[in-house]
Amino acid sequence: MATEIRIEQIANHVGQEVTIKGWLYASTPKGKLLFMRLRDGSGITQAVAFRPEIGDEQFELLKRLGQESSLIVTGTVRNNERAPGIPKGYEVGVTAVTVLQNVSDYPITPKEHGVEFLMDNRHLWLRSSQQWAIMRVRATIKRAIIDFLDNQGFLNIDTPIITPSAAEGTSTLFEVNYFDEKAYLAQTGQLYNEANIMAFGKVYCFGPTFRAEKSKTRRHLAEFWMVEPEMAYFDLDDLMAFEEQFVSYIVQTTLAQRRNELEYLERDLTVLEKITPPFPRISYDEAIARIHAIRDASDDPQQKELLAIEWGDDFGSPHETELTKRFDKPLFVYGYPTQVKAFYMEPWSGRPEVCKSVDLLAPEGYGEIIGGSERMSDPDMLIAAIQRHELPLEHYQWYVELRKYGSVPHSGFGLGLERTVAWICGLDHIRQTSPFPRTLNRMKP
């Protein structure tokens, strides 16, 4: 009797008769042979039907099947180094097939399609092998994040999605009507996590966040997932040391568990294999000096314009890309000007114009994947910062109280899941990293 298996298990069943329940990805007839590519959600494999073995009637039925027809295939697993698939090198010699539905006119064919067409058909595009591989990598990255934090003694605490105020101002938040009171979709759970660490020491939240930036860049989504660890008794140096261990674990775990998918995506794995501690660190001051030197050495007027920056400005994508070109690991840039960062960041000792902030920039031009800082621990200093940013103090009174009852040095960061997936997979655009992305001009399907 045939054993029902998932394709990802096929290597364990060579020489055995198996049954696979799935869909027809593609087929190619060659005389008395029909080469079918099957997918079942766990992998893709080749199934070979031989007319004399399965009979003329069933062979002709299989030849007429359209892309994405649903079927149940039974046959013997054998090695074949040339057989395509994920994993590669295996095929099924078909002995019997049950067709559940013969599909015709499937919209997404092997030919080239425009991005907008594919996004309009995202519910179907997810079936393509590339999108399938990306989503499997995403799931592994997500699991690696949770496993690492849980194993480091963090407690997962859920934070509100609807909030009365913003962590960094309301200009890029989605406003909602909360029982006739103005509220916002949260862009971060950080402030609530600062309350949580005073109870639990080390915590994290992991969920969807929302930013209403009217941006069309390849790095931005309106809805994305972010993990936000927060730690009591952590200073900025502790934070950077933790982040490089965290990111290295994510990358190496993904390499170990999703190598087949990454190879299918044609990712250069030698780049990812280098992602181990320590990561290079430079100050914001040094970063500005490096950008100025690169700009001064360039003969390209367009590059000179893109790299224009003065001390006190935040980095844009061109600046981050140029900085990371000089390194083969993620790059820490620390000590940003206070004026370009959030109100709650601890000032640098002796330099109030600089705060104890740090961004982690992924190599290969993927930009910031982590933003973090040491948080203010003095209540009076925090009140002054809130007033300086012209934020309503009454909305932050509870946040100030955290500094009045057992305040300690503490730090935290946020890692964007989709940007991390884009970097690890080597993708050109972040929209491919979300099952159903929400961007400036897209809210469906």
N, C-alpha and C positions, 0 to 999 in steps of 0.2 A: 504493500500500500504506500502511495506517495506521501511524503512528509510536506506539510504546508510550511513554507519559509518566507522570510523577508529577503529581498535581494542583498541587503547589506550582510547577510549571513552566508552568502553563496559559497564562499571559499571553504566553509566547513562541511560542504555536502558534495564534494567532487566524487563522481561515480555513483551517486545516489539518485533515485527518482524523487522529484520534488514537484510541488504545486505552487504556482505564483499567481496571486490575484492582483491585477493592475490594469494598465492602460497602454495602448499602442502609441509609442512616441514617433516611430517612423518605420517604413518597411521598404525593402528593395528585392524584387524578383530577379533571379538569375537562372533561367532554364527550369530545371526541376527543383531548384532550391529557392526558398523565400527567407531572406534575412530580416528578422523583425527586432526592433529595439523596444524593450518593455521597460516601463517604470512602475514602481509601486509605492512611491513616497519615501522609501528608504534607500533606493539606489536605481541604477539603470543597467540592464544587461541585454545581451544578444540572445535571441531565440531563433533556432534554425529549423525550418520545416522542410522535409524532404518528401516530394510528391508520392513516390512509391511506398513510403512508410505510413503516411496518414490518409492516402486515398485522394482521388481526383476531386471529389465533391468538397471535402474539407479544405483542400489546397486552394481551390478556386474561391471558396468563401473567404479564406484568409487574404488572398490577393486583393479582394474587393473592399477590405476593411479600410475605413478612413482614419486619419490621424485623430487620436484621443478616443478611439473606440475602446470600450471596456471589455475585458476578457479574462478568463482563467486558463492558464497554461500549465500543462503537466508534461514533464520530460526529464531526461537524465542530464545532470550537470557534468560538464567536462572542461578541462583546461584548454585554452586557446590563446596564446600570447598576443595574437593579432586582433582578438575580439575587443571591440570598443565597449566602454561602460564605466560605471563607478560602483564597485571597483573594476579595474580592467583585467582582462586575461581569462574570463570565464564566459561560457555560453551554455545554453540549454538545448539539447536535441529534442525537439517537440514530438510527443507521442499522442497528445490529445489536447483539444482546445474547446472551451465553451465560450461563446460570444454572448455577452449580456446586452450590448448595444453597439450597432454599427453607426458611427458618426459620419456625417457628410458636411462639407462646407465649413470646416473648422476655421475661424477667422484668422488665427495666427499661423501662418505657413512658414516653411523654412526660408522664404525670401526675405529681403530687407523690409523693415517697417519703420516708419517714423516714430520718434519718441512719444509724441502726443497720442498717436494711435495706440501704442503699447500701453500708455498710462490710462487711456480710456478703457482699455481691456485688461486692466491690472488683475482682475479676478481670474483671468485666463492666463495672463503672462506669467503668473506665479508658477505655472506648470512647466515652464521652460527649464532646461537643465541648468542654465546659468543662475536664474533667479532661485531655483531650488537649492543650489549649492550655497548661495549667499544666505538664505534663511537658515540653513543648517549650521553655518558658521555663526550666525547671530545667536542662535539658541545655545551653542557651546560657549560663546563669550559670556552670555548672560549667566549661565550656570557656573562658569569659572569665577565670575565676580562674586556670586553668592557664596560659593564654597570657600573662597579665600577669606572673605570677611567673617563668615561663621567660624572658620577654623582659627581665626585670630582673636576670638572672644568678643566679636561685635554682636549686638542684638538688633535685629531688624524691627524697626518701628515705623508704622505708616503715619504720614503727615497729611494735613488737609490739602485738598485740591482747590477748594474755594476759600479765599482769604480776604480780610477786610483791607489789607494794605500790601505793599510791595516790599521786597527785600532791597531792590535797587531802583526805586522810582516806578511810576505807573505808565510811562510813555510807551512802553512796548508790551503792555499786558492786554489781554482780552477782558473787557468789562462785562459783567453779568448782573442781572437784576435778581437780587437775593431777597425775596419777599419785600419788594419796594425799597430795599436798601442797596446802595452801590457796593459791589464786591468784584473780585477779580479771580480769574483762573491762575493758579500758582505757577510761578516760574522757577520756584525752588522750595524745598522743604527745610532749608538750612536753619532758619531762625527757630523753628520748632525743634529741630534736632539739638540746638544749643540748650534748650530746656531739658531735652531727654538725656543728654550726657550727664547732667547734674544728678540724675537718678540712676543711670546705668553705666556711666564711664565711657563706653565706646558703643556707638550706635550707627546705623545707616538706614536710609530710606531709599527705595528703588521703585520708580514708577514714572508715569507720563508727566511731562511739564509742557508749558505753553508759553510761546513768545510771539507777539504780534508785530515783529519786525517786518517791514515791507521790503524784504530782501529776496532777490532772485539768484543768489550765488549758489554754486554747487555744494556749499557747506551748510546751508540753512534749511531747516524745516520749522513749520509753525507748531507742530506737535512732535515731541521726541521724548525718549526715555533717558533718565539720568539717575545714576547712583551717587548718593551723597553721604559719605562717611564723616562722622564728627567725633573728635577725641578729646577728652579732658586730659590735662597735664601734658599736652603736646605743644612744642614751640615750632617755629618755621623749619628748623633743621630736622627735627623729628618727622615733620610732615613730608619733606622731600625724600627722606630715607624710606618712609613707608610707601610713598607713591611709586618709587622705582621698583620696589619689591612687588607691589600690586600689579603694575602694568606688565612686568616681566612674566609673572605667573600667568596672567591672562593670555599673553602671546604664546608662551611655550606650551600651555595646556591646549590651546587651539591647534597649534602645529601638531601635537601628538595625536589629537582626536579627530582632526578634520584635514589631514594632509591630502587625502584623495580629492576633497572638494576644492581645496586651495590650488592643487595642481590643475584641476579641470578649469579653474578660473585663470590659469596661466600666471599665477602669482609667483614672483621671484622669492623662493623660500629662503635663499641664502641671506636676504635682507632681514627676514624675521628671526632667523637663527642667531643673529647678533644681538637681539634685544635681551640683554642680561645686565644686572647692576655691575658697576655704577653708571649713572647717566651723567653727561656733562652738565655743568652749571655755569651760567654767566649772569651778571647783574644787568639790570635794565640799562644802566649807564654804559656798560661795555657793549651791550647790544646796539645802542644808538651809535656808538663810535664805529662799530663794525659796519653798520648800514651806511654811514657816511663815507667810510673808506671804499666800500663796494660801489657806491654811487659816484664818487669822485673818479674812480678808476674806469668807469664805463664810458664808451664812446657812443652809446645808444641814447638818443634824446628821449625816447619813449620810456626806457628803463629809468633814466634820471628822474623823469616826472613821476613815475610810479613809486620810486623809492624816496621821494621827498618827505622828510620828517624832521621835527625839532624835538628837543627835550621837553617832555610834558605831553606829547601826543601818544595816543595808543597805536599799537601796531595794526596794520591792515594785512590782508593776505599776501601781497607782494613782499612785505617786510619779513613776515614769518617764513615764507618760502626761501628767501635768500639766507636767512639765519640758519635754517636747518640744512641747507645744501652742504655746509661745511662739516656736518656730523653724520654718522651712520646709526646713531641711536637717538631716542627722544631727547630733547633739549629743555632743561629748566632755565627759565628766565625769571629772576626774582627781583624784588625791590622796585616795583612800579611807582610812578608818581601817584600821590594820594588823590589827585584831581580826576584821574581816569578810572578809579576803582570805587567799589561800594563803600558806604559810610562806616561799616562795622569793622574795618580792618585796622589792626594795631599799627600805630605809627612806628617808624624806625627810630631807635634811640639816637637822639642828637640830630635827627633829620626829619622834622615833622612833615616836610613836603614829600616824603617817601613812606610807603607803608609796607608792612611785612606780608607781601603778596607774592604768589608764584604761579606762573602758567607753565604747563608742560606741552611743548610743541612736538608733534609727531614728525618724523623725517619724511622725505620725498614730497614735501609740499602739502601735507595734509593738515597743517595748522594746529591750533589749540585743541587738545583732547581733554585736558584737565585745567580747571581754574580753581585756585585755593588760596588760603591765607591763614595767618594767625589772627584770631578775633580779638577785639578790644575786651579787656577784662575790668576796666575801671568805669564805674557808672557815670561819674561826672564827665569824663572824656567822651563817653558814648552819647550822653545828652547833648553835649556841645556839637558833636558830629551830626546828630539828627537835626538840630536846629540850623546848622550850617547848610545842610542839604534841603532845607525848607520842607521837611517831612512832618506830618501831624504827630506830635509827641504822644497824644492820647492813644494812638494806635500801637505805639511801641512801649507803653508803660510797663507791660508785663515783661518785655524783652530787657528793659533796663533793670527790672527787679532781679533778674538772674545774676546781675553783678553785685547785688546788695546782700545776697544770702549765700555765702560760701563761694565767692568768685575764685576761679583758678585760671591760669593760662590754658588756652584751648585753641584747637585748630581744626580745619576741615577742608573738604574740597568736593567738587562735582565733576564726574566723568560722564561725558555724553556717549551713550551707547552707539548711536548711529554713526557718529564720526569715527569711533573706534572700529566699528565694523568696516567702514569705508577704507580706513587705513590698512587694516589687517588683510582685507580682501584685495586691496589695490584697485579700488573702483574710481571711476572718473566723477561720479555724481552721487550725492548722499541719498537721492530719492530711491535708489535701488536697495537701500539698506532697511527700508520700512515696508512691511507687507502692504499697507495702504497709506502712502505718504500724504501728508497735508502740507501744502505749500501756499504761497501767496495767491496763486491762480487755480488751485485745485482742492476740492473738498469731496470728490467722489471718484471712483466708486468707494 
